[in-house]
């Protein structure tokens, strides 16, 4: 047994330990910490309630993280919370959750009008305050940022932001409220303008723990989320945060499909997902973040709903698919008046440079076709500028997004001309690979009902009134996942 960092809490400690369950955690406010001689915190309250509901209330022992993790690896019937699920840890344990969301954000002063849709936007701003050796600083270092200013603690970064000496502050959503309070401020003084990464906290059970016990705990947590008791606990500790639901609904800035409008995720696929969730009585907890972050969440965590996503050969076996929810054409565009004429992909391969957006399906398709002349950028608006200033001769966009991207880059469709249609594709809602088949079928059935009762067309035409919906309104044969 790990050395006790504080002491056991709870009258049922002896009975619970005789039953074999050891519940461990570490000092990590506001999730778990000692207050008034007792272990408390957001995750601690949830775990206590789960113990009551499952008839296995146990003492909660506060131990150093490494000791708790070692016990989880080596001993039977250990539950360690709050544990971040990673791709490396996932097969080592059994999981119940999520209990909480850890967002690593870029914060600006409220009302600053700073808008960031990708990392390139943040690189162009003034100083970004970071805390030395914190995870948030490491993310920016890994991404090659040169406009960061390191400070010894979170309180110092908060003071610099409140005094207007830096434009942005990199911090977690869990640590920010306490740091602001300590410096005489509150979450009303700041706003999150970009999420660098999202991690989810779980209860990790020893690999040998019985599936029945794990299922009972997960069912109890899901019931807490349905009856509202989980949200009440969450609001007491993190009133400004969206609690994690049974499903995590994530998307990116990709107008008019998905985008932020008036502080709320919008777009025609966003509205479809919101309607599907409402009909299944799933709370609206849609998060808009970077594509890379949303994609990684769906790869690692169960019951993540990622939208929208092209169903490419590279992705097909990685997710389960609901749809289609839209159709677009990937087109090579040139600068108006360039005189460039393309009649085949082989001719396009002879062009000096083609601008692509990093990890988008359009880039993946050209790479799959053997293109070696691609200039990749994480910002699709940068692709427009590269085309217009002569860095590239062509750029690839979809027909439904190019108009908004051109406008945001400072141009219009009058400045561009399509020269070759590369591919026409349908896009989908992607669900995590380990989402139960019955859940995926329920999402598909609900989407089909939207198409039958006219809701699908109504939503679609609100954003694209002249779209040819064609086969999208018909119930298409289900595509089989590739082996």
C-alpha positions in Angstrom: 0.0 0.0 0.0 1.2 3.5 -0.8 2.4 5.7 2.1 -0.4 7.9 3.4 0.1 11.6 2.5 -2.6 12.7 4.8 -5.0 10.2 6.3 -8.0 8.0 5.4 -11.3 9.7 5.1 -14.7 8.1 5.5 -16.4 5.9 8.1 -16.5 2.9 5.8 -12.8 2.6 5.2 -12.3 -0.8 7.0 -15.2 -2.5 5.3 -14.3 -1.1 1.9 -10.7 -2.1 2.2 -11.8 -5.6 3.2 -13.8 -5.6 0.0 -10.5 -5.0 -1.8 -11.0 -1.5 -3.2 -8.2 1.0 -2.6 -9.1 4.6 -3.8 -6.1 6.9 -4.3 -5.5 10.4 -5.5 -2.9 13.2 -5.3 -2.8 16.8 -4.2 -4.2 18.7 -7.2 -6.6 21.6 -6.4 -9.4 22.2 -7.3 -9.8 18.5 -8.0 -8.4 17.0 -4.9 -6.7 18.6 -1.8 -6.8 18.9 2.0 -9.0 21.5 3.5 -9.9 21.7 7.2 -8.2 18.3 7.8 -10.4 16.6 5.1 -9.8 15.5 1.5 -12.1 17.6 -0.7 -12.3 18.9 -4.2 -14.4 18.5 -7.4 -13.3 15.0 -8.3 -13.2 13.9 -4.7 -16.9 14.9 -4.3 -17.8 13.0 -7.4 -15.9 9.9 -6.4 -17.5 9.9 -2.9 -20.9 10.0 -4.5 -20.0 7.2 -6.9 -18.9 5.1 -4.0 -22.3 5.6 -2.3 -24.2 4.8 -5.5 -22.3 1.6 -6.2 -22.3 0.4 -2.6 -18.5 0.5 -2.5 -17.8 3.7 -0.5 -14.1 3.7 0.3 -11.6 5.8 2.1 -9.8 8.2 -0.2 -6.1 8.3 0.4 -4.0 11.2 -0.7 -0.6 9.9 -1.9 2.3 11.2 -4.1 1.5 10.7 -7.7 4.3 8.3 -8.5 3.3 6.0 -5.6 -0.3 6.0 -6.6 0.6 5.2 -10.2 2.9 2.4 -9.2 0.2 0.9 -7.0 -2.2 1.1 -10.0 0.3 -0.8 -12.2 1.2 -3.5 -9.7 -1.7 -4.1 -7.3 -5.2 -5.4 -7.8 -8.4 -3.4 -7.2 -6.7 0.1 -7.1 -8.6 3.1 -8.3 -6.5 6.2 -9.0 -8.1 9.6 -9.7 -7.8 12.1 -11.3 -5.8 10.4 -14.0 -5.4 11.8 -17.5 -6.1 9.2 -20.2 -3.3 9.1 -22.8 -2.8 6.8 -25.8 0.1 5.2 -23.9 -1.8 4.7 -20.6 -5.1 3.6 -22.2 -4.4 -0.1 -22.6 -2.7 -0.4 -19.2 -5.9 0.2 -17.1 -9.7 0.2 -17.1 -11.3 3.6 -17.1 -14.4 5.4 -15.7 -15.1 9.0 -16.6 -14.5 11.6 -17.6 -14.5 13.5 -14.3 -13.1 16.8 -15.5 -11.7 18.6 -18.5 -8.2 20.2 -18.4 -8.0 22.8 -21.2 -4.7 24.5 -21.8 -5.8 27.9 -23.1 -4.6 31.2 -24.3 -6.3 33.9 -22.3 -6.8 37.6 -23.2 -8.3 40.5 -21.3 -12.1 40.6 -21.6 -13.1 42.9 -24.4 -9.7 42.9 -26.1 -11.2 41.9 -29.4 -8.3 39.5 -29.9 -9.5 36.6 -32.2 -7.3 33.5 -32.7 -8.4 30.7 -35.0 -5.0 28.9 -35.2 -1.4 29.1 -33.8 -0.2 31.4 -36.6 -2.6 34.1 -35.3 -1.0 33.8 -31.9 2.5 34.0 -33.3 1.8 37.3 -34.8 0.7 39.0 -31.5 2.9 40.6 -28.9 4.2 38.8 -25.8 2.5 35.7 -24.4 3.1 35.1 -20.7 4.0 31.6 -19.6 5.0 29.9 -16.4 8.5 28.4 -16.4 8.5 24.6 -17.2 4.7 24.4 -17.1 2.9 22.2 -19.6 1.5 25.3 -21.4 5.0 26.7 -21.9 6.2 23.4 -23.2 3.4 23.3 -25.8 4.4 26.7 -27.2 8.1 25.8 -27.2 7.4 22.6 -29.1 5.4 24.6 -31.6 8.4 27.0 -32.1 6.9 30.1 -30.6 9.4 33.0 -30.2 7.1 35.6 -28.6 6.7 34.1 -25.2 7.9 35.6 -21.9 8.5 33.2 -19.0 7.7 33.9 -15.4 8.3 32.0 -12.1 4.6 31.4 -11.2 1.1 31.7 -12.5 0.3 34.8 -10.3 3.0 36.8 -12.0 1.6 36.0 -15.5 -1.9 37.1 -14.3 -0.5 40.4 -13.0 1.3 41.1 -16.3 -2.0 40.4 -18.3 -4.2 42.5 -16.0 -1.7 45.4 -16.2 -1.7 45.1 -20.0 2.0 44.3 -20.3 1.3 41.1 -22.3 -1.4 40.4 -24.8 -2.0 36.7 -23.9 -1.4 34.3 -21.0 -1.0 30.6 -21.4 -2.7 28.7 -18.5 -4.9 25.8 -17.7 -8.6 26.3 -17.0 -8.2 24.6 -13.6 -5.5 26.9 -12.3 -6.7 30.2 -13.7 -9.6 31.0 -11.3 -7.4 30.6 -8.2 -4.6 32.6 -9.6 -6.9 35.5 -10.6 -8.6 35.5 -7.2 -5.2 35.7 -5.5 -4.3 38.7 -7.6 -7.6 40.5 -6.9 -9.3 39.6 -10.2 -11.9 37.0 -11.4 -12.7 35.0 -14.5 -14.9 38.0 -15.5 -11.8 39.9 -16.3 -10.5 37.5 -18.9 -11.6 35.3 -21.8 -10.2 32.2 -23.4 -9.4 32.9 -27.0 -7.8 29.6 -28.1 -7.4 26.1 -26.7 -4.0 24.7 -27.2 -4.8 21.2 -25.9 -7.6 19.3 -24.1 -7.0 16.5 -21.6 -9.7 14.5 -19.8 -9.4 13.2 -16.2 -10.7 9.8 -15.3 -10.7 7.2 -12.5 -8.2 4.6 -13.6 -8.8 1.1 -12.3 -6.2 -1.7 -12.1 -6.2 -3.8 -15.2 -7.3 -6.9 -13.2 -10.4 -5.1 -11.8 -13.6 -6.9 -12.6 -15.5 -5.6 -15.7 -18.6 -5.6 -13.6 -17.2 -3.2 -11.0 -15.9 -0.9 -13.6 -19.3 -1.0 -15.5 -21.2 -0.2 -12.2 -19.0 2.9 -11.6 -19.4 4.1 -15.2 -23.1 3.6 -15.1 -23.4 5.5 -11.8 -21.3 8.4 -13.3 -23.5 8.5 -16.4 -26.6 8.6 -14.2 -25.1 11.5 -12.2 -24.7 13.3 -15.5 -28.2 12.6 -16.5 -29.9 13.6 -13.2 -27.9 16.8 -12.9 -26.0 16.0 -9.7 -22.7 16.0 -11.6 -23.3 19.4 -13.1 -24.1 20.8 -9.7 -20.9 19.6 -8.2 -18.9 20.9 -11.2 -20.6 24.3 -10.9 -19.6 24.7 -7.3 -15.9 24.3 -8.1 -15.7 25.6 -11.7 -18.7 27.8 -12.4 -17.3 29.2 -15.6 -16.5 25.8 -17.2 -18.6 23.4 -19.3 -18.6 20.0 -17.5 -17.7 16.9 -19.5 -20.8 15.0 -20.6 -21.4 11.3 -21.4 -20.4 12.4 -24.9 -17.8 15.0 -25.8 -18.9 17.0 -28.9 -15.9 18.7 -30.6 -15.4 20.7 -33.7 -13.2 23.3 -35.4 -13.4 26.7 -37.1 -14.5 25.7 -40.6 -17.2 28.1 -41.8 -19.9 27.7 -42.9 -19.8 24.1 -41.7 -18.6 24.8 -38.2 -17.5 28.1 -36.6 -17.9 30.4 -33.7 -20.6 33.1 -33.9 -21.5 35.5 -31.0 -19.6 33.3 -28.6 -21.4 30.1 -29.5 -20.5 27.3 -31.9 -22.5 27.6 -35.1 -22.6 26.3 -38.7 -24.9 23.9 -40.5 -23.2 20.7 -39.2 -23.0 22.1 -35.7 -26.7 22.8 -35.8 -27.4 19.2 -37.1 -25.3 17.7 -34.3 -27.1 20.0 -31.8 -30.5 18.7 -33.1 -29.4 15.1 -33.0 -28.1 15.5 -29.4 -31.3 17.2 -28.3 -33.5 14.4 -29.8 -31.4 11.9 -27.8 -31.5 14.1 -24.7 -27.7 14.6 -24.8 -26.6 18.0 -23.2 -25.2 20.6 -25.6 -21.5 20.7 -24.6 -20.1 21.5 -28.0 -16.5 22.7 -27.8 -14.8 24.5 -30.7 -11.1 24.0 -30.8 -8.3 23.4 -33.3 -8.6 20.5 -35.7 -5.5 18.9 -34.3 -6.8 19.0 -30.8 -10.3 17.7 -31.7 -8.9 15.0 -33.9 -6.5 13.7 -31.1 -9.3 13.7 -28.6 -11.4 11.5 -30.9 -8.4 9.1 -31.4 -7.8 8.6 -27.7 -11.0 9.0 -25.8 -14.3 7.0 -25.9 -17.6 8.6 -26.9 -16.0 11.6 -28.6 -18.1 13.0 -31.4 -15.9 14.8 -34.0 -17.5 16.9 -36.7 -17.3 17.3 -39.5 -14.7 14.9 -41.0 -14.0 13.6 -44.5 -14.1 9.8 -44.7 -10.7 9.2 -46.2 -8.8 5.9 -46.6 -6.4 7.0 -43.9 -9.1 7.7 -41.4 -11.7 5.1 -42.2 -10.7 2.4 -39.7 -9.8 5.0 -37.0 -13.4 6.1 -36.3 -17.1 5.0 -36.7 -19.1 7.1 -39.1 -22.5 8.8 -39.1 -23.7 10.5 -42.3 -23.2 11.9 -44.8 -24.0 15.4 -43.5 -22.6 17.4 -46.4 -20.9 17.3 -49.7 -18.1 19.4 -51.2 -15.6 19.6 -54.0 -11.9 20.0 -53.6 -10.8 22.4 -56.2 -7.4 23.8 -57.3 -7.6 27.7 -57.4 -5.3 30.1 -59.2 -4.9 33.9 -58.9 -7.3 35.6 -61.3 -5.6 36.3 -64.6 -2.7 33.9 -64.0 -3.3 32.1 -67.2 -2.8 28.7 -65.6 -4.7 25.9 -67.2 -4.8 22.4 -65.6 -6.4 19.4 -67.2 -5.2 16.6 -65.0 -3.5 15.9 -61.7 -0.3 15.0 -63.6 -0.2 18.6 -65.0 -0.7 19.9 -61.4 2.3 18.0 -60.2 4.4 20.0 -62.6 3.4 23.3 -61.0 6.2 24.9 -58.8 4.2 25.1 -55.6 0.7 24.3 -54.3 -0.5 25.7 -51.0 -2.3 23.2 -48.7 -3.7 23.2 -45.1 -1.9 21.0 -42.7 -3.7 17.6 -42.0 -6.8 18.6 -43.9 -8.2 15.9 -46.2 -7.4 18.0 -49.2 -3.7 17.8 -48.3 -3.9 14.1 -47.5 -5.5 13.4 -50.8 -2.7 15.2 -52.8 0.0 13.4 -50.8 -1.7 10.1 -51.5 -1.7 11.0 -55.2 2.1 11.5 -55.0 2.4 15.3 -55.0 5.8 16.6 -53.9 5.3 20.3 -54.6 3.1 21.1 -51.6 3.6 24.1 -49.3 1.8 23.2 -46.0 0.4 25.8 -43.5 -1.8 25.3 -40.5 -3.9 28.4 -41.4 -6.1 28.1 -44.5 -6.2 31.9 -44.8 -2.4 31.8 -45.2 -3.0 29.6 -48.3 -5.0 32.4 -49.9 -2.3 35.0 -49.1 0.4 32.7 -50.4 -1.5 32.3 -53.7 -2.1 36.1 -54.0 1.5 37.1 -53.3 3.0 34.6 -55.6 4.6 32.2 -53.1 2.5 29.5 -54.7 0.9 29.1 -58.1 -2.1 27.1 -56.9 -4.0 26.4 -53.7 -6.6 23.7 -52.9 -9.8 24.6 -51.1 -13.4 23.2 -50.9 -16.1 25.0 -52.8 -18.2 25.6 -49.7 -15.5 27.2 -47.5 -13.4 29.2 -50.0 -15.6 32.3 -50.1 -15.4 32.9 -46.3 -11.7 32.0 -46.2 -10.9 34.5 -49.0 -12.9 37.2 -47.2 -11.1 36.6 -43.9 -7.7 36.7 -45.8 -8.6 40.1 -47.2 -9.7 39.1 -50.7 -12.8 38.0 -52.5 -13.8 35.4 -55.1 -13.2 38.0 -57.8 -9.5 37.6 -57.0 -9.5 33.8 -57.6 -10.4 31.4 -60.3 -11.0 27.6 -60.2 -8.8 25.7 -62.6 -9.3 22.0 -61.7 -11.7 19.9 -59.6 -9.7 17.3 -57.8 -12.3 15.3 -56.1 -15.9 15.4 -54.8 -16.5 14.0 -51.4 -19.1 13.6 -48.7 -18.3 14.5 -45.1 -19.5 12.8 -41.9 -19.8 12.9 -38.1 -17.0 10.7 -36.7 -17.3 8.9 -33.4 -14.5 7.3 -31.4 -13.6 3.8 -32.5 -14.5 2.2 -29.2 -18.0 3.9 -29.0 -20.6 1.1 -28.7 -22.2 0.0 -32.0 -25.7 0.7 -30.6 -24.7 4.3 -29.9 -23.4 4.8 -33.4 -26.6 3.3 -34.8 -28.7 5.6 -32.6 -26.9 8.7 -34.0 -27.4 7.4 -37.6 -31.0 6.7 -37.1 -31.6 10.1 -35.6 -29.8 11.8 -38.5 -32.0 9.8 -41.0 -35.1 11.1 -39.2 -33.8 14.7 -39.7 -33.6 14.0 -43.4 -37.1 12.5 -43.5 -38.9 15.2 -41.6 -37.3 18.1 -43.4 -35.1 19.4 -40.6 -31.9 18.5 -42.4 -32.8 20.5 -45.5 -34.0 23.4 -43.4 -30.7 23.7 -41.5 -28.6 23.2 -44.6 -30.4 25.9 -46.6 -30.1 28.4 -43.7 -26.4 28.5 -44.5 -26.3 27.4 -48.2 -29.7 28.3 -49.7 -28.7 27.2 -53.3 -27.0 24.0 -52.4 -27.9 20.9 -54.5 -28.7 18.4 -51.8 -29.3 15.5 -54.1 -28.3 12.2 -52.6 -27.7 13.8 -49.2 -31.5 13.8 -48.6 -31.8 10.1 -49.5 -30.9 7.3 -47.1 -27.7 6.0 -48.7 -26.4 2.5 -48.3 -24.0 2.3 -45.3 -20.4 2.2 -46.2 -18.5 -0.7 -44.6 -15.5 0.1 -42.6 -12.3 -1.1 -44.2 -10.4 -3.9 -42.4 
